[in-house]
Amino acid sequence: MTFFQLVPLTIIFILASTSIVTTAQQAGRSAFTIFESTGRLPSECTDGYDSAHDEVLYTVPYTYPQVLSVIGSFANITWNGDNSTILNGTDNTVGTARTFEYYGIRLVETIKTYEKPVEGPYFEDHTIAPSYNPATNLSLYAFTDALTATPICDGTAVALNFTVDFCSTDVAVAGQIFHSLHQLHAMILQEFLGNETFTGCENPYAYGGKHHGKHHGKHHGDRWDYGW
């Protein structure tokens, strides 16, 4: 079974029918109207949208330089199964936007913060422009969709943290989408690097004692929480 088969078919169906909303569909949707007229997201969740948060933690048994060799370019996201096109600016620069298709979705993401120190941690944060699914009447956008990569275990492993703060007309469904995608991205990264599974630090104190495990997830907004 491939990693892509791990994504629930219902999620794939939702994603396959999602797209950036057209001008006609924007009528009455202030989030889209604000974005189209200003190029910026609303300052908060607009009427009809609720806010939510999702987080995926995942550790890979590879060094920080090895991980950066795969994830260290905003323009190149083949490591999470996509091909992107830079819309403006230069790679890894605040304000640069990229667009890509994911299971039929056209997404636009713009860098807010980009930090790649030699010894870590890596931190990249971007917004997600409003997108709309006419099949389920689901709309969403994100103020923060961030990835942090922190070397642990005396440099022999990297702890990944995928965090998203978003607004949606259905936070339960949108949260499942974000969680499934971020977990999938972590697993594909692991596969790119050799598909070894993290089993813990050889030095039990290298990560400050207890370790968070291979991966874990939680979602807040509609009060559901789960982990692996």
Disulfide bonds with the S-S distance in Angstrom:
Cys45-Cys167 1.97
Cys153-Cys201 1.81
